[in-house]
Amino acid sequence: MKHLIFFILGLIFGSFANVLIYRPIAGLKLNEPRFSICPVCRNRIKWYDNIPVLSYIILRGRCRYCGSKISVRYPLVELSYAIAFLVNSSVFPLDKAIAMSLVFLVSVPAFMIDLKKMLLPDYTWIVISLVSAYTNLRYYKELIILDALGAAVTVFVLLLLKIKYRNGIGEGDIFLLPAFAFGCGILYMPMLLLLSSFGGIVFSLSRKQTLIPFGPFIILSGYVLLMLRYLNINIFML
């Protein structure tokens, strides 16, 4: 029953995540318009046309009113959330499953927005910081001072890079990296820095540009390392 609930919640939150992704990229406010609308004909989307995945299938991927094509991204995002929430509920105790699902909830929109607009929403690092604080106090209290020190080190490193390269490091990165570092803990903090930096370097070389979105690589590395810590897997002992 728990797994089914998480799967359904994943579909619901995946639908909400589509709003978090689409509106900032389209230059819209999150609270305006108040209801979902077709971006082409501007008609308000009825609730029965807004059911995650199912409505897309029934409408055959097209707007009911104008027939314009609906991006396949919408059901894919909803399904990815449902699967992620289901996996979390399957491998973690309830509170850790909720924690990881909250991190996933805010990470995917931030990933997409930073790739498109090179901006990181504040809610991402705030939620991850709160999740990290809870799990550290609940499960890793004996390491919390060292974990906080690790997070402080990441802030110091990013500030030095910010001073040296100015536009090379965004303000959102300065908040996001320590939020993940605190959650991943002092053991994984160096790997978080290494993997994030390596991802950014590869992306920069492939695109032949120096100004890149750093957030997606922090998110990818941070989410994986956070999951390993919550599973009590020490990759250094493998």
ABEGO torsion letter per residue (X at the ends): XAAAAAAAAAAAAAAAAAAAAAAAAAGBBAAOBABBBBAAAGBBBBAAAABBGAAAAAAGGBBAAAGBBBBAAAAAAAAAAAAAAAAAAAABBAAAAAAAAAAAAAAAAAAAAAAAAGBBBAAAAAAAAAAAAAAAAAAAAAAAAAAAAAAAAAAAAAAAAAAAAGAABBAAAAAAAAAAAAAAEAAAAAAAAAAAAAAAAAAAAAAGBABBBAAAAAAAAAAAAAAAAAAGBBAAAX
